[in-house]
């Protein structure tokens, strides 16, 4: 059996695997597992496993010093540039005030690159509350990093303001992952910056942050948590395998844990869209808003009622993929395109994006994407039509490619149009005497289905992913969780749980209940043994949003609609006899 990068197993004669698959295998050693959700046992309703250790709850402490840290704190390869108290209410998040705290700024490992001659360091910010709860939170940032975000513990678009860890009493660190954003993807010319971005910055920052906390409070953190969405979710997955003894709870949203492959798949999608775009300079003309709404309606017509509630949401994702047929159920245009149908050429071009990107030999290198009602969401165009040339191309060519492209002559649209998928796959799997690790090594978690270290010490993992995420597929995360189940005798629910969010796009948005607090349930699971059998999510309707309202919410929904997010493979189903479709109380995880 040959292990290919999307986690599935295919029979292949020895010696016949493409070179990029062989390289990916080296980076993704894991046992072959899998299977769909049909017929799988339901998760236990227990509050945890008696066979696993129960970690003690954190205890707080008052802030002892702040400004003095600038001159008195010492840690190897670390410079504190400022330390100052911040009064209560000075900082707000989505209009919600944050309590008094200490803000510390600094950097680690300042150096000059032997590759591009530029100066690099790992910049960071720590915010430590006056009234500390004894916990530490590592804020894993998104995208290509490159900026030190405000260290509030931002988890992703799904987390309402009241759940930001700083306000809850956590000490929080944020970093730029070893490079400045003004470099764009050209930081990938520096070999060390690649590794810092991939995994090394977190490994360097973690012991320093814990030492800084000890200096400020007179004791180190009792419990440590790591979380983020998108690339922050990838950072979190990487931490589960590279720092399993340093953190007690991991919260990953939309984990792009195979980011180089996902970005290449998005470029594959752009190439498909280009075949049917009426304006070659605007890929959105290949699949217009009206046409995406038509597909969304077709999905709902086949799938909406499968969970017992006709409510504009598809809870039973697996059943929907069996019930819905893209070619059959979406009207085919008999004449000109008018938004109410797709042409036969469009269907031919678009279908492979959903079935899974392939190389020139037809070998799938990334996951399939499920059809879901959120395909009509307003966030889709950015990722499907703009990101391939604007974001993915530069990252594939310069951050992950070996050798990296020349920044002086690089052009994103030209790269997408003229570079073959096979060449991209070969490049992100390659190494050299300068770039000793391939992108499929430094960007991906090590043995992602082997979490025995964190499991056996009592740590917990919670993962959420929007079913309509257009850039990182929820199917990919489902495969990860299936492999994790397989590696744990068919059930990983005593230490890791995965929640699919119907309709939600990338980290937030879409016709979805995309506002929820998963940090509090994670803390309760880690420190009290209370397993999160479901998480209540709400829509961000007018008057019910912690921050901006979600424009994708249908007007027919209550602005305060709630739903339970169920741990996979369970599905939220309408209770027998219930008629109120707006309240989570009328649904149960089955």
RODO-2510 file (C-alpha; in nm, 4 decimals, decimal comma):
residues 590
     n   res          X          Y          Z
     1     x     0,0000     0,0000     0,0000
     2     x     0,1212     0,3514    -0,0762
     3     x     0,0495     0,6429     0,1515
     4     x    -0,0390     0,9514    -0,0518
     5     x    -0,0537     1,3067     0,0847
     6     x    -0,4263     1,3270     0,1424
     7     x    -0,4120     1,0476     0,3907
     8     x    -0,5762     0,7761     0,1811
     9     x    -0,4220     0,4437     0,0862
    10     x    -0,3984     0,3232    -0,2703
    11     x    -0,2646    -0,0016    -0,4029
    12     x     0,0326     0,0796    -0,6286
    13     x     0,3103    -0,1460    -0,7561
    14     x     0,6439    -0,0820    -0,5913
    15     x     0,8540     0,1820    -0,7599
    16     x     0,5707     0,3404    -0,9570
    17     x     0,4711     0,6262    -0,7251
    18     x     0,5266     0,9751    -0,8674
    19     x     0,8320     1,1500    -0,7192
    20     x     0,6200     1,4097    -0,5369
    21     x     0,4151     1,1367    -0,3701
    22     x     0,7334     0,9650    -0,2558
    23     x     0,8572     1,2878    -0,1026
    24     x     0,5257     1,3497     0,0674
    25     x     0,5306     0,9982     0,2108
    26     x     0,8597     1,0743     0,3807
    27     x     0,7016     1,3779     0,5449
    28     x     0,3716     1,2146     0,6358
    29     x     0,4515     0,8824     0,7934
    30     x     0,1263     0,7506     0,9271
    31     x    -0,0738     0,4320     0,9262
    32     x    -0,3320     0,3862     0,6532
    33     x    -0,6802     0,4199     0,7898
    34     x    -1,0080     0,5748     0,6945
    35     x    -1,3603     0,4864     0,6185
    36     x    -1,6640     0,7064     0,5928
    37     x    -1,9022     0,8150     0,8626
    38     x    -2,1797     0,5743     0,7677
    39     x    -2,2354     0,3107     1,0323
    40     x    -1,9663     0,4442     1,2652
    41     x    -2,0369     0,4196     1,6371
    42     x    -2,1669     0,7293     1,8110
    43     x    -1,9425     0,9136     2,0513
    44     x    -1,9787     0,8214     2,4160
    45     x    -2,1673     1,0640     2,6374
    46     x    -1,9136     1,0164     2,9150
    47     x    -1,7244     1,3114     3,0600
    48     x    -1,3889     1,1630     2,9673
    49     x    -1,1851     0,8470     2,9845
    50     x    -1,0953     0,7054     3,3215
    51     x    -0,7831     0,5545     3,1650
    52     x    -0,6332     0,8937     3,0788
    53     x    -0,4770     1,1327     3,3313
    54     x    -0,6883     1,4204     3,4594
    55     x    -0,4955     1,7464     3,4660
    56     x    -0,5480     1,9768     3,7625
    57     x    -0,7146     2,3149     3,7205
    58     x    -0,5016     2,6264     3,6919
    59     x    -0,4773     2,8669     3,9837
    60     x    -0,4252     3,2375     3,9333
    61     x    -0,1874     3,4973     4,0712
    62     x    -0,1626     3,8756     4,0730
    63     x     0,0801     4,0553     3,8418
    64     x     0,3960     4,1295     4,0377
    65     x     0,6098     4,3355     3,7991
    66     x     0,5673     4,4946     3,4572
    67     x     0,7868     4,7886     3,3562
    68     x     1,0864     4,6335     3,5329
    69     x     1,0731     4,3383     3,2927
    70     x     1,2336     4,5515     3,0212
    71     x     1,5593     4,5697     3,2149
    72     x     1,5450     4,2693     3,4465
    73     x     1,4105     3,9815     3,2349
    74     x     1,6836     3,7774     3,0704
    75     x     1,6505     3,4852     2,8332
    76     x     1,8948     3,3525     2,5748
    77     x     1,8813     3,5211     2,2327
    78     x     1,5986     3,7482     2,3508
    79     x     1,5701     4,1267     2,3624
    80     x     1,2843     4,2999     2,5441
    81     x     1,2224     4,6304     2,3666
    82     x     0,9441     4,7598     2,5918
    83     x     0,7302     4,6701     2,8918
    84     x     0,4472     4,8928     3,0068
    85     x     0,1206     4,8718     3,1999
    86     x    -0,2053     4,9136     3,0057
    87     x    -0,5018     5,0556     3,1965
    88     x    -0,8385     4,8790     3,1957
    89     x    -1,0524     4,9751     2,8970
    90     x    -0,7606     5,1133     2,6932
    91     x    -0,7798     4,8082     2,4688
    92     x    -1,1138     4,6928     2,3311
    93     x    -1,2005     4,3941     2,1147
    94     x    -1,5141     4,4297     1,9020
    95     x    -1,6225     4,7067     2,1387
    96     x    -1,5663     4,4944     2,4463
    97     x    -1,3150     4,6410     2,6968
    98     x    -1,0185     4,4387     2,8171
    99     x    -0,8940     4,4599     3,1747
   100     x    -0,5689     4,6064     3,3016
   101     x    -0,2605     4,4207     3,1875
   102     x     0,1108     4,4414     3,1095
   103     x     0,2233     4,4691     2,7458
   104     x     0,5706     4,3381     2,6654
   105     x     0,7321     4,3642     2,3228
   106     x     1,0510     4,1990     2,2072
   107     x     1,2328     3,9810     1,9605
   108     x     1,4376     3,6635     1,9482
   109     x     1,7319     3,5498     1,7360
   110     x     1,8129     3,8687     1,5426
   111     x     2,0366     3,7720     1,2491
   112     x     2,1393     3,8563     0,8927
   113     x     2,0373     3,6132     0,6199
   114     x     2,3137     3,4452     0,4183
   115     x     2,0684     3,4047     0,1306
   116     x     1,9271     3,7556     0,0801
   117     x     2,1360     3,9698     0,3136
   118     x     1,8296     4,1001     0,4994
   119     x     1,7783     4,1192     0,8739
   120     x     1,5427     3,8728     1,0400
   121     x     1,4152     3,8133     1,3923
   122     x     1,1170     3,6540     1,5645
   123     x     0,9141     3,9501     1,6827
   124     x     0,6605     3,9009     1,9611
   125     x     0,4171     4,0688     2,1962
   126     x     0,2981     3,9360     2,5289
   127     x     0,0045     4,0710     2,7253
   128     x    -0,0285     3,9573     3,0840
   129     x    -0,3393     4,0503     3,2859
   130     x    -0,3160     4,2027     3,6304
   131     x    -0,5724     3,9448     3,7435
   132     x    -0,4182     3,6299     3,5934
   133     x    -0,5999     3,2970     3,5820
   134     x    -0,2839     3,0857     3,5768
   135     x    -0,3111     3,0008     3,2071
   136     x    -0,0980     3,0731     2,8987
   137     x    -0,2338     3,1025     2,5442
   138     x    -0,0232     3,0882     2,2284
   139     x    -0,2014     3,2933     1,9600
   140     x    -0,1236     3,1290     1,6268
   141     x    -0,1761     3,3850     1,3531
   142     x    -0,3019     3,3322     0,9993
   143     x    -0,1868     3,3748     0,6406
   144     x     0,1854     3,4105     0,5864
   145     x     0,2212     3,5632     0,9347
   146     x     0,4675     3,8537     0,9130
   147     x     0,3054     4,0843     1,1686
   148     x     0,2772     4,0770     1,5443
   149     x    -0,0965     4,0789     1,6000
   150     x    -0,2414     4,2265     1,9171
   151     x    -0,1988     3,9507     2,1738
   152     x    -0,5600     3,9090     2,2789
   153     x    -0,5685     3,5412     2,1878
   154     x    -0,7668     3,5837     1,8656
   155     x    -0,8837     3,2372     1,7669
   156     x    -1,0624     3,3098     1,4403
   157     x    -1,3666     3,4796     1,2956
   158     x    -1,5932     3,2351     1,4779
   159     x    -1,4951     3,3452     1,8271
   160     x    -1,7040     3,6245     1,9810
   161     x    -1,5275     3,9049     2,1644
   162     x    -1,6197     3,7767     2,5078
   163     x    -1,4097     3,4659     2,4563
   164     x    -1,0797     3,6378     2,3842
   165     x    -0,8318     3,4734     2,6189
   166     x    -0,6724     3,7974     2,7411
   167     x    -1,0055     3,9252     2,8691
   168     x    -1,0684     3,5841     3,0256
   169     x    -0,7458     3,6150     3,2247
   170     x    -0,4914     3,4274     3,0126
   171     x    -0,1392     3,5524     2,9515
   172     x    -0,1152     3,5662     2,5711
   173     x     0,1689     3,5743     2,3188
   174     x     0,1531     3,6674     1,9502
   175     x     0,4390     3,6682     1,7003
   176     x     0,5334     3,7390     1,3396
   177     x     0,6741     3,3835     1,3051
   178     x     1,0187     3,5124     1,2148
   179     x     0,9750     3,7668     0,9346
   180     x     0,8131     4,1014     0,8592
   181     x     0,5066     4,1292     0,6402
   182     x     0,6567     4,3894     0,4057
   183     x     0,8704     4,1122     0,2589
   184     x     0,5629     3,9306     0,1337
   185     x     0,6470     3,5784     0,0210
   186     x     1,0075     3,6789    -0,0533
   187     x     1,0984     3,5867     0,3042
   188     x     1,1054     3,2317     0,1670
   189     x     1,4419     3,3117     0,0084
   190     x     1,5870     3,2822     0,3578
   191     x     1,6172     2,9171     0,4559
   192     x     1,5821     2,9768     0,8299
   193     x     1,2779     3,2020     0,7872
   194     x     1,1034     2,9141     0,6113
   195     x     1,1623     2,6881     0,9090
   196     x     1,0653     2,9533     1,1621
   197     x     0,7388     3,0131     0,9765
   198     x     0,6730     2,6409     0,9445
   199     x     0,7371     2,5295     1,3014
   200     x     1,0462     2,6695     1,4661
   201     x     0,9179     3,0077     1,5879
   202     x     0,6661     2,8417     1,8191
   203     x     0,9334     2,6079     1,9541
   204     x     1,1638     2,9043     2,0289
   205     x     0,8956     3,1299     2,1747
   206     x     0,7280     2,8796     2,4049
   207     x     1,0000     2,8364     2,6698
   208     x     1,0782     3,2084     2,6621
   209     x     0,7112     3,2988     2,7130
   210     x     0,6765     3,0640     3,0071
   211     x     0,9901     3,2107     3,1636
   212     x     0,8561     3,5641     3,1113
   213     x     0,5292     3,4663     3,2784
   214     x     0,7215     3,3249     3,5738
   215     x     0,9142     3,6512     3,6045
   216     x     0,5948     3,8546     3,6022
   217     x     0,3863     3,6433     3,8405
   218     x     0,6371     3,4532     4,0495
   219     x     0,5278     3,1243     3,8970
   220     x     0,4904     2,9720     3,5525
   221     x     0,1583     2,8809     3,3907
   222     x    -0,0265     2,5851     3,5360
   223     x    -0,2013     2,5143     3,2058
   224     x    -0,1018     2,6151     2,8517
   225     x    -0,3208     2,6375     2,5414
   226     x    -0,2447     2,6784     2,1721
   227     x    -0,4957     2,7940     1,9117
   228     x    -0,5775     2,9692     1,5881
   229     x    -0,7690     2,9461     1,2609
   230     x    -0,6546     2,8933     0,9006
   231     x    -0,2729     2,8986     0,9042
   232     x    -0,3210     2,9388     1,2784
   233     x    -0,5026     2,6056     1,2671
   234     x    -0,2046     2,4630     1,0795
   235     x     0,0299     2,5996     1,3464
   236     x    -0,1918     2,4292     1,6050
   237     x    -0,1801     2,0938     1,4252
   238     x     0,1975     2,1245     1,3983
   239     x     0,2163     2,1979     1,7715
   240     x     0,0201     1,8829     1,8544
   241     x     0,3058     1,6802     1,7053
   242     x     0,6107     1,8994     1,7717
   243     x     0,5185     2,0483     2,1114
   244     x     0,2846     1,7869     2,2632
   245     x     0,4505     1,8109     2,6045
   246     x     0,4360     2,1917     2,6192
   247     x     0,0615     2,2526     2,5822
   248     x    -0,2419     2,1025     2,7531
   249     x    -0,5149     2,2125     2,5127
   250     x    -0,5151     2,2680     2,1367
   251     x    -0,7919     2,4568     1,9537
   252     x    -0,7635     2,4431     1,5734
   253     x    -1,0025     2,6133     1,3334
   254     x    -1,0079     2,5402     0,9581
   255     x    -0,6682     2,3745     0,9911
   256     x    -0,4821     2,4143     0,6639
   257     x    -0,2426     2,1525     0,7887
   258     x    -0,1345     2,0586     0,4341
   259     x    -0,1122     2,4196     0,3267
   260     x     0,1343     2,3839     0,0339
   261     x    -0,0865     2,1161    -0,1223
   262     x    -0,4055     2,3126    -0,0539
   263     x    -0,2580     2,6226    -0,2184
   264     x    -0,1495     2,4190    -0,5201
   265     x    -0,4992     2,2724    -0,5379
   266     x    -0,6409     2,6249    -0,5384
   267     x    -0,4181     2,7085    -0,8341
   268     x    -0,5470     2,3915    -0,9995
   269     x    -0,8960     2,5336    -0,9472
   270     x    -0,7949     2,8631    -1,1061
   271     x    -0,6717     2,6773    -1,4106
   272     x    -1,0074     2,5013    -1,4338
   273     x    -1,2020     2,8262    -1,3990
   274     x    -0,9876     2,9894    -1,6660
   275     x    -1,1201     2,7381    -1,9193
   276     x    -1,4724     2,8818    -1,8940
   277     x    -1,4225     3,2421    -1,7765
   278     x    -1,5921     3,4840    -2,0127
   279     x    -1,3332     3,7437    -1,9112
   280     x    -0,9868     3,5834    -1,8797
   281     x    -0,8784     3,8630    -1,6451
   282     x    -1,1679     3,7916    -1,4059
   283     x    -1,2050     3,4308    -1,2935
   284     x    -1,5356     3,5102    -1,1222
   285     x    -1,6927     3,5177    -1,4689
   286     x    -1,6405     3,1418    -1,4776
   287     x    -1,8823     3,0882    -1,1886
   288     x    -2,0876     3,3962    -1,1132
   289     x    -2,2683     3,4839    -0,7913
   290     x    -2,6036     3,4014    -0,9511
   291     x    -2,4725     3,0655    -1,0693
   292     x    -2,3365     2,9825    -0,7250
   293     x    -2,6767     3,0678    -0,5753
   294     x    -2,8332     2,8290    -0,8272
   295     x    -2,6017     2,5493    -0,7149
   296     x    -2,6732     2,6306    -0,3490
   297     x    -3,0464     2,6024    -0,4087
   298     x    -2,9970     2,2707    -0,5877
   299     x    -2,7969     2,1369    -0,2910
   300     x    -3,0682     2,2452    -0,0478
   301     x    -3,3401     2,0891    -0,2621
   302     x    -3,1694     1,7509    -0,2302
   303     x    -3,0146     1,7745     0,1137
   304     x    -3,1872     2,0246     0,3406
   305     x    -3,4423     1,7835     0,4851
   306     x    -3,1992     1,4945     0,5384
   307     x    -3,1493     1,5978     0,9022
   308     x    -3,5230     1,6237     0,9672
   309     x    -3,5414     2,0039     0,9421
   310     x    -3,5981     2,2078     0,6275
   311     x    -3,4129     2,5121     0,7552
   312     x    -3,1590     2,6177     0,4910
   313     x    -2,8799     2,4178     0,6565
   314     x    -2,7290     2,0831     0,5597
   315     x    -2,6304     1,9033     0,8784
   316     x    -2,5893     1,5546     0,7338
   317     x    -2,2891     1,6215     0,5130
   318     x    -2,2160     1,2586     0,4270
   319     x    -2,5744     1,1825     0,3250
   320     x    -2,5837     1,4977     0,1138
   321     x    -2,2801     1,3972    -0,0900
   322     x    -2,4587     1,0729    -0,1757
   323     x    -2,7927     1,2364    -0,2503
   324     x    -2,6671     1,5298    -0,4581
   325     x    -2,5316     1,4898    -0,8109
   326     x    -2,3716     1,8011    -0,9591
   327     x    -2,4371     1,7093    -1,3215
   328     x    -2,7890     1,5799    -1,2659
   329     x    -2,9282     1,8200    -1,0082
   330     x    -2,7967     2,1537    -1,1316
   331     x    -2,9850     2,2691    -1,4459
   332     x    -2,7794     2,2551    -1,7650
   333     x    -2,8133     2,5569    -1,9903
   334     x    -2,9835     2,4902    -2,3204
   335     x    -2,8941     2,8374    -2,4416
   336     x    -2,6949     3,1318    -2,3125
   337     x    -2,5846     3,1459    -1,9498
   338     x    -2,8295     3,3557    -1,7462
   339     x    -2,7452     3,2566    -1,3875
   340     x    -3,0202     2,9966    -1,3569
   341     x    -2,8119     2,7137    -1,5021
   342     x    -2,4571     2,6013    -1,5778
   343     x    -2,3307     2,5198    -1,9226
   344     x    -2,2014     2,1715    -1,9944
   345     x    -1,8544     2,3235    -2,0308
   346     x    -1,8816     2,4850    -1,6877
   347     x    -1,9791     2,1569    -1,5267
   348     x    -1,6855     1,9808    -1,6916
   349     x    -1,4455     2,2481    -1,5664
   350     x    -1,5840     2,2879    -1,2145
   351     x    -1,6536     1,9248    -1,1189
   352     x    -1,2826     1,8308    -1,0753
   353     x    -1,2376     2,1114    -0,8226
   354     x    -1,4928     1,9433    -0,5972
   355     x    -1,3831     1,5857    -0,6626
   356     x    -1,0218     1,6751    -0,5778
   357     x    -0,7269     1,8320    -0,7592
   358     x    -0,5098     1,5966    -0,9630
   359     x    -0,1733     1,5980    -1,1361
   360     x    -0,1235     1,5269    -1,5075
   361     x    -0,1530     1,1515    -1,4492
   362     x    -0,4865     1,1879    -1,2716
   363     x    -0,3440     1,1212    -0,9255
   364     x    -0,5292     1,3163    -0,6579
   365     x    -0,2915     1,5261    -0,4476
   366     x    -0,5446     1,7119    -0,2329
   367     x    -0,8843     1,6402    -0,0878
   368     x    -1,2304     1,6635    -0,2359
   369     x    -1,4633     1,9484    -0,1321
   370     x    -1,8235     1,8751    -0,0306
   371     x    -2,1185     2,0443    -0,1971
   372     x    -2,2878     2,2616     0,0630
   373     x    -2,5358     2,5496     0,0821
   374     x    -2,2536     2,7901     0,1665
   375     x    -2,1229     2,7841    -0,1896
   376     x    -2,3257     3,1026    -0,2319
   377     x    -2,1395     3,2794     0,0506
   378     x    -1,9820     3,6192    -0,0026
   379     x    -1,6368     3,4970     0,1026
   380     x    -1,6090     3,2433    -0,1785
   381     x    -1,4853     3,4789    -0,4571
   382     x    -1,1832     3,6003    -0,2622
   383     x    -1,0482     3,2494    -0,2140
   384     x    -1,1619     3,0890    -0,5384
   385     x    -1,0882     3,3668    -0,7863
   386     x    -0,8422     3,6165    -0,6349
   387     x    -0,6209     3,4139    -0,4026
   388     x    -0,4659     3,1776    -0,6611
   389     x    -0,2671     3,4525    -0,8331
   390     x    -0,2645     3,7040    -0,5469
   391     x    -0,1635     3,4783    -0,2568
   392     x    -0,1065     3,1152    -0,3474
   393     x     0,1268     3,1673    -0,6419
   394     x     0,3853     3,3667    -0,4466
   395     x     0,3788     3,1241    -0,1556
   396     x     0,4123     2,8162    -0,3763
   397     x     0,6922     2,9739    -0,5775
   398     x     0,8964     3,1444    -0,3044
   399     x     0,8042     3,0166     0,0425
   400     x     0,7636     2,6484    -0,0406
   401     x     0,9331     2,5971    -0,3768
   402     x     1,2899     2,4684    -0,4060
   403     x     1,4645     2,6496    -0,5562
   404     x     1,2578     2,9614    -0,4861
   405     x     1,1532     3,1812    -0,7756
   406     x     1,3407     3,5063    -0,8403
   407     x     1,1370     3,7849    -0,6756
   408     x     1,2624     4,0389    -0,9279
   409     x     1,0923     3,8656    -1,2183
   410     x     0,8092     3,6812    -1,0481
   411     x     0,4538     3,7467    -1,1668
   412     x     0,1612     3,5756    -0,9940
   413     x    -0,0896     3,5585    -1,2804
   414     x     0,1819     3,4424    -1,5209
   415     x     0,2923     3,1736    -1,2744
   416     x    -0,0628     3,0415    -1,2457
   417     x    -0,1124     3,0428    -1,6224
   418     x     0,2196     2,9000    -1,7358
   419     x     0,3501     2,6711    -1,4608
   420     x     0,2260     2,3132    -1,4618
   421     x     0,0757     2,1546    -1,1529
   422     x     0,3344     1,8774    -1,1811
   423     x     0,6156     2,1330    -1,1620
   424     x     0,4620     2,2945    -0,8557
   425     x     0,4233     1,9601    -0,6806
   426     x     0,7826     1,8665    -0,7594
   427     x     0,9061     2,2013    -0,6279
   428     x     0,7265     2,1907    -0,2925
   429     x     0,8554     1,8362    -0,2379
   430     x     1,2163     1,9175    -0,3298
   431     x     1,5204     1,9916    -0,1130
   432     x     1,8689     2,1248    -0,1838
   433     x     2,1974     2,1922    -0,0077
   434     x     2,0529     2,5283     0,1044
   435     x     1,6916     2,4287     0,1684
   436     x     1,7371     2,1109     0,3669
   437     x     1,3684     2,0523     0,4408
   438     x     1,0941     2,0429     0,1820
   439     x     0,7705     2,2327     0,2331
   440     x     0,6023     1,8986     0,2903
   441     x     0,8281     1,8601     0,5930
   442     x     0,8556     2,2036     0,7532
   443     x     0,4923     2,3052     0,6959
   444     x     0,3114     1,9856     0,7955
   445     x     0,2604     1,8160     1,1317
   446     x     0,4826     1,5168     1,1958
   447     x     0,2789     1,1967     1,1915
   448     x    -0,0523     1,3823     1,2364
   449     x    -0,2470     1,0746     1,3418
   450     x     0,0012     0,9876     1,6170
   451     x    -0,0959     1,2087     1,9117
   452     x    -0,0094     0,9550     2,1774
   453     x     0,2216     1,1887     2,3698
   454     x    -0,0380     1,4551     2,4345
   455     x    -0,3123     1,1984     2,4818
   456     x    -0,1218     1,0034     2,7442
   457     x    -0,0430     1,3105     2,9524
   458     x    -0,4083     1,4218     2,9604
   459     x    -0,4014     1,6991     2,6978
   460     x    -0,7043     1,7558     2,4703
   461     x    -0,7690     1,8672     2,1132
   462     x    -1,0728     2,0432     1,9678
   463     x    -1,1033     2,1145     1,5943
   464     x    -1,3730     2,2973     1,3974
   465     x    -1,4084     2,3487     1,0242
   466     x    -1,6660     2,5150     0,7998
   467     x    -1,8273     2,2721     0,5564
   468     x    -1,8246     2,5446     0,2885
   469     x    -1,4607     2,6436     0,3407
   470     x    -1,3334     2,7067    -0,0152
   471     x    -0,9583     2,7013     0,0525
   472     x    -0,8989     2,4267     0,3119
   473     x    -1,1354     2,1365     0,2656
   474     x    -1,3399     2,0035     0,5536
   475     x    -1,3041     1,6655     0,3818
   476     x    -0,9287     1,6870     0,4416
   477     x    -0,9829     1,7458     0,8122
   478     x    -1,2385     1,4640     0,8183
   479     x    -0,9754     1,2311     0,6724
   480     x    -0,7303     1,3423     0,9412
   481     x    -0,9837     1,2631     1,2117
   482     x    -1,0691     0,9269     1,0582
   483     x    -0,6986     0,8395     1,0576
   484     x    -0,6762     0,9536     1,4202
   485     x    -0,9716     0,7304     1,5096
   486     x    -0,8103     0,4397     1,3299
   487     x    -0,4846     0,4932     1,5188
   488     x    -0,6796     0,4826     1,8463
   489     x    -0,8778     0,1623     1,8018
   490     x    -1,1623     0,3371     1,6222
   491     x    -1,2338     0,6080     1,8804
   492     x    -1,0306     0,9205     1,9596
   493     x    -1,3148     1,0995     2,1392
   494     x    -1,1561     1,0689     2,4821
   495     x    -0,8909     1,3260     2,3847
   496     x    -0,9767     1,4787     2,0438
   497     x    -1,3052     1,5986     1,8935
   498     x    -1,3895     1,7467     1,5551
   499     x    -1,6867     1,9718     1,4774
   500     x    -1,8101     2,0481     1,1259
   501     x    -1,9946     2,3786     1,0877
   502     x    -2,2584     2,3559     0,8092
   503     x    -2,2658     2,6502     0,5688
   504     x    -1,9632     2,8223     0,7205
   505     x    -1,6869     2,9456     0,4918
   506     x    -1,3230     2,9986     0,5828
   507     x    -1,3119     3,0485     0,9623
   508     x    -1,6378     3,2479     0,9534
   509     x    -1,9166     3,3702     0,7255
   510     x    -2,1596     3,1900     0,4986
   511     x    -2,5207     3,0981     0,5839
   512     x    -2,4175     2,9473     0,9138
   513     x    -2,4241     2,9602     1,2920
   514     x    -2,0652     3,0795     1,2878
   515     x    -2,0349     3,2385     1,6322
   516     x    -1,9329     3,0084     1,9162
   517     x    -1,7008     2,9699     2,2123
   518     x    -1,4849     2,6585     2,1986
   519     x    -1,2154     2,7787     2,4352
   520     x    -1,4292     2,7547     2,7500
   521     x    -1,5356     2,3946     2,6705
   522     x    -1,1721     2,3068     2,5958
   523     x    -1,0572     2,4437     2,9322
   524     x    -1,3372     2,2568     3,1089
   525     x    -1,2396     1,9368     2,9315
   526     x    -0,8697     1,9728     3,0108
   527     x    -0,9048     2,0870     3,3703
   528     x    -1,2379     1,9413     3,4849
   529     x    -1,2827     1,6334     3,2686
   530     x    -1,6059     1,7679     3,1148
   531     x    -1,6062     1,6368     2,7590
   532     x    -1,7725     1,8756     2,5089
   533     x    -2,0537     1,6576     2,3743
   534     x    -2,1830     1,9569     2,1775
   535     x    -2,1102     2,3285     2,1427
   536     x    -2,3924     2,5779     2,0972
   537     x    -2,3381     2,8137     1,8027
   538     x    -2,5371     3,1215     1,7066
   539     x    -2,5798     3,3256     1,3919
   540     x    -2,4307     3,6737     1,3772
   541     x    -2,7584     3,8392     1,2916
   542     x    -2,8366     4,2085     1,3507
   543     x    -2,8234     4,2721     1,7234
   544     x    -2,6750     3,9296     1,7931
   545     x    -2,3180     3,9727     1,6751
   546     x    -2,0013     4,0170     1,8767
   547     x    -1,8619     4,2475     1,6113
   548     x    -1,9937     4,2842     1,2572
   549     x    -2,3131     4,1060     1,1545
   550     x    -2,2873     3,8294     0,8967
   551     x    -2,4277     3,9515     0,5651
   552     x    -2,4745     3,5935     0,4431
   553     x    -2,7528     3,5151     0,6916
   554     x    -3,0854     3,4658     0,5054
   555     x    -3,3540     3,7147     0,6021
   556     x    -3,5904     3,4265     0,6801
   557     x    -3,3701     3,3136     0,9720
   558     x    -3,4034     3,4482     1,3212
   559     x    -3,1085     3,6823     1,3896
   560     x    -3,0557     3,4785     1,7079
   561     x    -3,0796     3,1272     1,5573
   562     x    -2,8809     2,8651     1,7470
   563     x    -2,7633     2,5167     1,6626
   564     x    -2,5595     2,2512     1,8402
   565     x    -2,2252     2,1791     1,6767
   566     x    -2,1861     1,8048     1,7083
   567     x    -1,8649     1,6075     1,7440
   568     x    -1,8037     1,4039     1,4294
   569     x    -1,9464     1,1642     1,3233
   570     x    -2,2645     1,2800     1,4959
   571     x    -2,5136     1,5038     1,3163
   572     x    -2,7542     1,7632     1,4591
   573     x    -3,1067     1,6338     1,3922
   574     x    -3,4458     1,7814     1,4746
   575     x    -3,6021     1,6159     1,7764
   576     x    -3,9207     1,4204     1,7216
   577     x    -4,2244     1,6455     1,7413
   578     x    -4,0208     1,9680     1,7519
   579     x    -4,1299     2,2520     1,5221
   580     x    -3,9179     2,5502     1,6291
   581     x    -3,6295     2,5632     1,3819
   582     x    -3,4527     2,8571     1,5457
   583     x    -3,3446     2,7020     1,8769
   584     x    -3,0646     2,4571     1,9461
   585     x    -3,2843     2,3091     2,2200
   586     x    -3,4933     2,1401     1,9507
   587     x    -3,1965     1,9563     1,7985
   588     x    -2,9849     1,6736     1,9306
   589     x    -2,6545     1,5196     1,8264
   590     x    -2,7228     1,1746     1,6844
***
